[in-house]
Amino acid sequence: MGNRLSKIATRTGDAGTTGLGDGSRIAKDALRVHAMGDVDELNSHLGVLMCEDLPPQMKHELMSIQHDLFDMGGELCIPGYTLITDAQVARLDDLLAKYNADLPPLKDFILPGGSRAAAIAHVCRTVCRRAERAIVSLGHSETINEHPRQYMNRLSDLMFVLSRVLNRYAGGSDVLWEKERER
C-alpha cells in the first residue's frame, strides 16, 4: 500500500470517475461509490465518537467496528469480493445482547441527545442507516454479498443502544419524546 498511496493528488478523477479496487473506473455518483462514501463517512463519525469519554471496553469494541467498516469499504470497492463474514455480524449480535442487558425497557420514543457522546452515537446511527440504504440500493442493481447489509442493520441498532448506554455512563438518562407537550 505504501507505493500505491504515495501520490494522493493523481488528477485521475477530474473527469468525474473513480477507480475501483479491481482496476475498473466508474462514475463518482454511481450507487457503489455512494455506498463506499457513506461507509467511509460512518467510520469518520465513529472516530469522532471515540474521542469522547467512553468506557474503555466500548472504545476497544468501536475500534474493531472501524476495522470492519474498512473491510466493508474494501468489499464494496472490489465487485464480487467478500470481506464481511457471518462472524462479524454475529459479533454485533453479541454486543447488542451485552449492552441491552442492563438497559431499562423503552416505553416511549427517545430524542437523539443527552450527553455529547450519546448525541454523536445517534449521528453514527443515522449515517449508518443511510449507508445501509445505499448498500440495499446497490444490491438492487448488482449482485452483492448479503453480509454488508446485515452488518449495517445490526450496527445501526447497536449505535442506538450505545447512545442509551452512554447517557447512563455520563450520569444521565434517555431524553424522552414528549408526545403531549405544549405546542
Secondary structure by P-SEA (a helix, b strand, c coil): cccccccccccccccccccccccbbbbcccaaaaaaaaaaaaaaaaaaaaaccccaaaaaaaaaaaaaaaaaaaaaaccccccccaaaaaaaaaaaaaaacccccccccccccccaaaaaaaaaaaaaaaaaaaaaaaaacbbbbaaaaaaaaaaaaaaaaaaaaaaaaaccccccccccccc
